[in-house]
């Protein structure tokens, strides 16, 4: 029987907040960190990956504060790096592989640069890291995908979620289904406080209180795997090219016919890449 979210859902107190997470498997700990879209959770981002990875590792997919079933926070209160470290401490994990999509990739990069003793492997998928100017990205504002993401936080109806999913993926017919869009919309609307807190913080910018210090990228010593969709309309793939040029022990897999959700659109290949990378580095 496939894993069901209710069977592997857990809660833990970390840093004075209750976090929801999904846990499966045994062995080396692997932390999965989701992106920032409305309705994003550890399960919704990684439902197609947890079971495969759990055959080899001890997998934890976390709902960060302000998302999913974890406690709400204002933009000013967001500290994803601190939350990730508090999560490790609460579960008695000394060091883990971090796998992060988008916002979760940004958090993973900061852990690698600021807390290298807590990370064994770094794996990112489309992380926004504040590199400007860009050759392929927008010159004076947010990307096409980020604009739609923000609009969806204002109105997380199934129709708007469909527009968001269509921006996130390459294969709209396969992935932007009415069922998936309704599920994401329902998840977002079930926690209106998360939506309100995000929208209230928009005048202050993205929910990333501190950007990666690019001067520290060359000091990252952990094995690093960068996975990026060539058709990513949220974070251009040159972001990962730049990371590849700066992180010494890094390699890049650039996927054609792939948008911002590599772990969803190319789940089987993504799982193979992560399993091999963590097991053999």
Buried (B, 14 or more C-beta within 10 A) or exposed (E): EEBEBEEBBEEBEBBEBEBBBBBBBEBBBBBBBBBBBBBBBBBBBBBBBBBBBBEBBBBBBBBBBBBBBBBBBBBEBBBBBBBBBBBBEBBEBEBBBBBBBBBBBBBBBBBBBBBBEBBBBBBBBBBBBBBEEBEEBEEEEBBEBBBBBBEBBEBBBBEBBBBBBBBBBBBBEEBBEEEBBBBBBEBBBEBEEBBEBBBEBEEEEBBBBEBBBBEBBEEBEBBBBBBBBEBBBBBBBBBBBBBBEBBEEBBBBBBEEBBBBBBBBBBEBBBEBBBEBBEEB
